[in-house]
């Protein structure tokens, strides 16, 4: 009887894992999976244009709210170190202010992102670790996410990136028997305008499009799509992060 109860507990936890699977991918896409295009301590764009973080030189986002069409809304609060490197992200339900998850972000000595680790508040045995690889010019090539339950690997997800003239034009996420392809468009000023997201799963193909809206000062105000809207809050401050390299929308 004890063995049956133990197995049921494991099954229940695995079911929770699958419930949160897409949530993890979403949060990683919006926020935590980032890298640098400038050295630590510098503005993200020393030329004064869009800094790739969806903003302008000398400004950085402090939080963002995700309004879902079919799920509770969430709020993310981010933290930087003195060099402008993002070191932590805490995610809360907007209505209840309960923390859902948190992320610890680590950088390499050259300022590129080494990894970030994601933890669920209500699932102490569940962890996803994302690790990043680059070419000799520090251009992002790939990131791989390994998910653990009680120290045992239960899933691996890989994302491959394509850049052209310094801008990300495509990324491909593979894992969980699904392939997600995102293609990015930019205006004449180099600002991202739309993202086309195509998902192939079990022989079924679906396509969604996301649109960016900017504030008057050039910072990213929101990203809108058929299933959620992301709204950003900004402050003055240096940042070494290029959000566009990793943001999927």
C-alpha positions as CSV (number, residue, x, y, z in Angstrom):
1,X,0.0,0.0,0.0
2,X,2.8,2.4,0.8
3,X,4.4,1.7,-2.6
4,X,1.1,2.5,-4.3
5,X,0.8,5.8,-2.4
6,X,4.4,6.7,-3.2
7,X,3.8,6.0,-6.9
8,X,0.7,8.1,-6.9
9,X,2.5,11.0,-5.3
10,X,5.2,10.8,-8.0
11,X,2.5,10.7,-10.7
12,X,0.7,13.7,-9.2
13,X,4.0,15.7,-9.2
14,X,4.7,14.8,-12.8
15,X,1.2,15.9,-13.8
16,X,1.9,19.2,-12.2
17,X,5.1,19.3,-14.1
18,X,3.2,19.0,-17.4
19,X,0.7,21.6,-16.3
20,X,3.5,24.2,-15.8
21,X,5.5,23.1,-18.8
22,X,4.3,25.8,-21.2
23,X,4.4,28.4,-18.4
24,X,8.1,27.8,-17.9
25,X,8.8,28.1,-21.6
26,X,6.7,31.3,-21.7
27,X,8.5,33.0,-18.8
28,X,11.9,32.0,-20.1
29,X,11.0,33.5,-23.5
30,X,9.8,36.8,-22.2
31,X,12.5,37.5,-19.7
32,X,15.1,35.3,-18.3
33,X,16.7,33.9,-21.4
34,X,18.9,36.9,-22.2
35,X,22.4,37.9,-23.1
36,X,24.6,40.9,-23.5
37,X,25.7,42.8,-26.6
38,X,27.8,45.3,-24.7
39,X,30.4,45.0,-22.0
40,X,29.2,45.2,-18.4
41,X,28.9,48.8,-17.2
42,X,28.1,50.3,-20.6
43,X,24.8,51.4,-22.0
44,X,23.4,48.7,-24.2
45,X,23.7,51.0,-27.2
46,X,26.6,53.5,-27.0
47,X,25.4,55.1,-30.2
48,X,22.3,56.2,-28.5
49,X,19.7,54.3,-30.6
50,X,17.4,51.5,-29.5
51,X,19.3,49.4,-27.0
52,X,17.9,46.1,-28.1
53,X,16.1,45.9,-24.8
54,X,13.1,47.4,-26.4
55,X,14.2,50.8,-25.2
56,X,16.9,53.6,-25.5
57,X,20.4,54.0,-24.1
58,X,20.4,54.8,-20.4
59,X,17.0,53.1,-19.6
60,X,16.2,49.6,-18.4
61,X,13.0,47.9,-17.6
62,X,12.2,47.1,-13.9
63,X,9.0,45.0,-14.2
64,X,6.5,43.7,-16.7
65,X,3.0,42.4,-16.4
66,X,1.7,39.6,-18.6
67,X,-2.1,39.7,-19.1
68,X,-3.2,36.2,-20.3
69,X,-6.5,35.6,-22.2
70,X,-7.1,32.3,-20.4
71,X,-4.9,32.2,-17.3
72,X,-4.2,34.4,-14.2
73,X,-2.1,37.5,-14.9
74,X,1.5,37.6,-13.7
75,X,3.9,40.3,-12.7
76,X,7.7,40.0,-12.9
77,X,10.1,42.1,-10.9
78,X,13.8,42.2,-12.0
79,X,17.0,43.0,-10.2
80,X,20.4,44.3,-11.6
81,X,23.9,44.4,-10.1
82,X,26.1,47.5,-10.2
83,X,27.3,46.7,-13.7
84,X,23.8,46.6,-15.1
85,X,23.7,42.9,-15.4
86,X,20.4,41.2,-14.7
87,X,20.8,38.9,-11.7
88,X,17.3,37.9,-10.6
89,X,13.7,37.7,-11.7
90,X,10.7,37.1,-9.4
91,X,7.3,36.2,-10.8
92,X,4.0,36.8,-8.9
93,X,0.4,36.4,-9.6
94,X,-0.9,39.9,-10.1
95,X,-4.1,39.5,-8.2
96,X,-2.9,37.7,-5.1
97,X,0.8,38.9,-5.1
98,X,1.8,35.3,-4.4
99,X,5.2,34.5,-5.8
100,X,5.0,31.7,-8.4
101,X,8.6,31.2,-9.3
102,X,12.0,32.9,-9.3
103,X,15.1,32.8,-11.5
104,X,18.8,33.2,-10.6
105,X,20.9,34.5,-13.5
106,X,24.7,34.0,-13.8
107,X,27.1,35.7,-16.3
108,X,30.5,34.7,-17.8
109,X,33.6,36.8,-17.1
110,X,33.3,38.4,-20.5
111,X,29.8,39.6,-19.7
112,X,27.8,37.1,-21.7
113,X,25.1,35.0,-20.1
114,X,26.3,31.7,-18.7
115,X,23.1,30.3,-17.4
116,X,19.9,30.9,-15.5
117,X,18.1,28.7,-13.1
118,X,14.3,28.6,-12.7
119,X,12.5,27.4,-9.5
120,X,8.8,26.9,-8.7
121,X,7.7,28.0,-5.3
122,X,5.2,25.1,-4.8
123,X,7.4,22.5,-6.4
124,X,10.7,22.3,-4.4
125,X,12.0,19.3,-6.4
126,X,11.4,21.0,-9.8
127,X,14.2,23.0,-11.5
128,X,15.1,24.1,-15.0
129,X,18.6,25.2,-15.9
130,X,19.2,27.0,-19.1
131,X,22.8,27.2,-20.5
132,X,24.1,29.3,-23.4
133,X,26.7,28.9,-26.2
134,X,28.2,31.5,-28.5
135,X,30.5,31.8,-31.5
136,X,33.9,33.5,-31.4
137,X,32.3,36.9,-31.9
138,X,30.0,36.3,-28.8
139,X,27.0,35.9,-31.1
140,X,24.4,33.6,-29.5
141,X,24.2,30.2,-31.1
142,X,22.1,28.0,-28.8
143,X,20.6,27.6,-25.4
144,X,19.6,24.3,-23.8
145,X,17.2,23.9,-21.0
146,X,17.4,20.8,-18.7
147,X,14.5,20.2,-16.4
148,X,14.9,18.2,-13.2
149,X,12.4,16.6,-10.8
150,X,14.1,15.6,-7.5
151,X,17.5,15.6,-9.2
152,X,16.4,13.4,-12.1
153,X,16.4,14.7,-15.6
154,X,12.8,14.7,-17.0
155,X,13.2,16.8,-20.1
156,X,15.6,18.7,-22.4
157,X,14.7,21.7,-24.6
158,X,17.0,23.3,-27.2
159,X,16.8,26.6,-29.0
160,X,18.9,27.5,-32.0
161,X,19.3,31.1,-33.2
162,X,19.9,32.8,-36.5
163,X,21.3,36.4,-36.7
164,X,21.6,38.7,-39.7
165,X,23.4,42.0,-39.6
166,X,23.5,41.9,-35.9
167,X,19.7,41.3,-35.5
168,X,18.0,38.1,-34.6
169,X,15.7,37.0,-37.5
170,X,14.8,33.5,-36.4
171,X,14.9,31.0,-33.6
172,X,13.8,27.4,-33.3
173,X,12.7,25.8,-30.0
174,X,12.7,22.0,-30.0
175,X,11.5,19.8,-27.2
176,X,8.5,18.1,-25.6
177,X,7.6,16.6,-29.0
178,X,7.0,20.0,-30.4
179,X,8.8,22.5,-32.6
180,X,8.3,26.3,-32.3
181,X,9.7,28.6,-35.0
182,X,9.7,32.4,-34.6
183,X,10.6,34.8,-37.3
184,X,11.2,38.5,-36.6
185,X,10.5,41.7,-38.7
186,X,12.1,45.1,-38.1
187,X,11.3,48.7,-39.3
188,X,13.7,51.0,-41.1
189,X,14.9,52.3,-37.7
190,X,15.9,48.8,-36.6
191,X,13.1,48.3,-34.1
192,X,11.3,45.0,-34.0
193,X,7.7,45.3,-35.2
194,X,6.2,41.8,-35.5
195,X,6.9,38.2,-34.6
196,X,5.4,35.3,-36.4
197,X,5.2,32.1,-34.3
198,X,4.6,28.8,-35.9
199,X,4.1,25.6,-33.8
200,X,4.2,22.1,-35.1
201,X,3.0,19.4,-32.7
202,X,1.6,15.9,-33.5
203,X,1.2,16.8,-37.1
204,X,-0.8,19.9,-36.3
205,X,0.5,23.3,-37.4
206,X,-0.7,26.7,-35.9
207,X,0.5,30.2,-36.5
208,X,0.2,33.3,-34.3
209,X,1.5,36.9,-34.7
210,X,2.7,39.3,-32.0
211,X,3.0,43.1,-32.5
212,X,5.2,45.6,-30.6
213,X,4.1,49.1,-29.5
214,X,6.6,51.7,-28.4
215,X,6.5,54.7,-26.1
216,X,7.3,58.2,-27.3
217,X,10.8,57.9,-25.8
218,X,11.5,54.8,-27.8
219,X,11.1,52.3,-25.0
220,X,9.0,49.2,-25.5
221,X,5.5,49.8,-24.1
222,X,3.8,46.5,-24.8
223,X,3.7,43.3,-26.9
224,X,0.3,42.2,-28.0
225,X,-0.8,38.8,-29.3
226,X,-3.8,36.5,-29.5
227,X,-3.2,34.9,-26.2
228,X,-1.5,37.5,-24.0
229,X,-0.2,41.1,-23.7
230,X,3.0,42.1,-22.0
231,X,3.3,45.6,-20.5
232,X,6.7,47.0,-19.5
233,X,7.8,49.6,-16.8
234,X,11.1,51.4,-17.3
235,X,13.6,53.4,-15.2
236,X,16.8,55.3,-15.8
237,X,19.9,53.1,-15.3
238,X,22.6,51.3,-17.2
239,X,22.0,47.8,-18.6
240,X,24.3,45.4,-20.3
241,X,21.4,43.3,-21.5
242,X,20.1,43.0,-25.1
243,X,16.6,41.9,-24.5
244,X,15.9,41.5,-28.3
245,X,18.4,38.7,-28.6
246,X,16.3,36.5,-26.5
247,X,12.8,37.9,-26.2
248,X,10.5,35.7,-28.4
249,X,8.0,38.5,-29.2
